[in-house]
Amino acid sequence: MKQMSFLHKSILLVAMMGWTLTSYAQRYEKDHGRIYFNNELMMHADARSFVDLGCGYAKDRFNVYMNGQVLENVDPSTFRLKERSSWRHHGKNTEEEPVVRRGYFKTKMNVYYGDKKLDAMASTFKDLGGGYAKDSFRVFYCGEEVKGAMASSFKYTGDGYAEDTFDAYFRGKKIE
């Protein structure tokens, strides 16, 4: 059998390292009221409030974590990932393009839809589902205010439809 060249050995080594790294995926796990990162116990994590945010980030009521380590001086009540994205292939095109998924997020003082700050009261803000949300005075659909909607009686009824005391709406638009 011929000896392997240095190039072939290098390629084999890189392939083996890649397989090892992908088989050792970093992730958070909850087991019997304890939180683990890569099978190592996270001593200071609060299991009751712990949330895996993806991309190596997580938080509980006391701390924000990145790859299992506490991020110092980061407030978990206001911490959020700016945008979540996934990747999509476009047919024959070899380029990949991020697809941004948006949603409502609230901190103690502010309300956001994706990275857009809304003119809404965080203390009374509620995500109603289906892209709809409201606070005490305003109604929103996908981050845009639904003009003329009555927040006090507004409710999401399903399949893109919503209503208040006097009107019905489909995907944020008043139905005439």
SVG drawing of the C-alpha trace seen along z (x, -y; Angstrom):
<svg xmlns="http://www.w3.org/2000/svg" viewBox="-70 -56 75 58">
<polyline fill="none" stroke="black" stroke-width="0.4" points="0.0,0.0 1.4,-3.4 2.2,-5.9 -0.3,-8.8 1.0,-12.2 1.2,-15.1 -1.8,-16.7 -3.9,-13.6 -3.1,-13.3 -3.9,-16.9 -7.3,-16.6 -8.1,-13.5 -7.2,-15.2 -9.4,-18.3 -12.3,-16.0 -11.9,-14.1 -11.8,-17.3 -14.9,-18.6 -16.8,-15.4 -15.7,-15.6 -16.7,-19.2 -20.2,-18.7 -20.9,-15.6 -20.2,-17.7 -22.9,-20.3 -23.1,-22.9 -26.5,-22.9 -28.4,-23.6 -30.3,-20.8 -32.7,-20.7 -32.8,-17.6 -34.4,-17.2 -34.4,-20.9 -30.8,-21.5 -29.4,-23.1 -26.5,-21.7 -24.4,-23.1 -22.5,-20.4 -23.2,-18.0 -21.6,-20.3 -23.8,-21.5 -24.4,-25.2 -24.3,-25.8 -25.9,-29.3 -28.7,-28.8 -32.3,-29.0 -34.1,-26.1 -37.6,-27.6 -37.0,-30.7 -34.3,-29.4 -34.9,-30.0 -32.7,-28.8 -32.6,-31.7 -30.7,-29.8 -27.3,-30.7 -25.6,-29.7 -27.5,-32.3 -29.8,-31.6 -31.1,-33.5 -32.9,-33.1 -34.2,-35.7 -30.7,-36.3 -28.2,-36.1 -27.7,-36.0 -25.5,-33.2 -23.4,-32.7 -22.1,-29.2 -22.8,-28.3 -20.9,-31.2 -22.5,-34.2 -22.3,-37.5 -21.3,-40.0 -23.2,-43.3 -26.1,-42.2 -29.6,-42.6 -31.7,-39.5 -35.0,-41.4 -34.1,-43.6 -31.7,-41.3 -32.9,-40.2 -31.4,-38.9 -31.8,-41.6 -33.2,-39.3 -33.5,-35.6 -32.8,-34.4 -32.7,-31.2 -31.0,-30.5 -32.8,-29.7 -31.4,-28.5 -32.8,-30.2 -33.1,-27.4 -30.1,-27.4 -28.6,-30.4 -25.8,-29.4 -26.0,-32.5 -27.8,-32.2 -30.0,-34.9 -31.1,-35.4 -34.9,-35.3 -35.7,-37.5 -38.5,-36.3 -40.1,-39.1 -42.2,-39.0 -43.2,-41.1 -40.8,-41.5 -41.2,-43.6 -38.8,-44.9 -39.8,-46.7 -40.1,-50.0 -40.4,-49.4 -42.1,-47.2 -40.5,-46.0 -41.5,-44.3 -38.3,-42.7 -35.8,-45.6 -38.5,-48.3 -39.5,-50.1 -43.3,-50.6 -45.2,-53.5 -46.8,-51.2 -47.1,-50.9 -45.0,-47.9 -46.9,-47.6 -50.3,-46.8 -48.9,-45.3 -50.3,-41.9 -49.4,-39.7 -52.8,-38.4 -51.4,-36.0 -51.7,-35.9 -49.5,-39.1 -52.0,-41.1 -51.1,-42.8 -52.4,-45.7 -51.8,-47.9 -54.4,-50.0 -54.8,-52.4 -53.5,-51.0 -53.8,-47.9 -51.0,-46.5 -50.7,-44.1 -47.2,-42.9 -45.7,-46.0 -48.0,-48.5 -50.8,-50.4 -54.3,-49.4 -55.9,-52.8 -59.4,-53.2 -59.4,-49.9 -60.7,-49.9 -58.1,-48.4 -60.5,-47.9 -62.6,-45.4 -60.2,-44.2 -59.6,-40.4 -58.0,-38.0 -60.5,-35.4 -58.1,-33.3 -57.0,-32.8 -55.9,-36.4 -59.3,-37.8 -59.9,-40.1 -62.7,-42.2 -63.6,-45.0 -67.0,-46.1 -67.9,-47.8 -65.6,-46.4 -63.9,-43.3 -60.4,-43.1 -58.4,-40.8 -54.6,-40.9 -54.8,-44.3 -57.1,-46.0 -60.7,-47.0 -63.3,-44.9 -65.8,-47.1"/>
</svg>
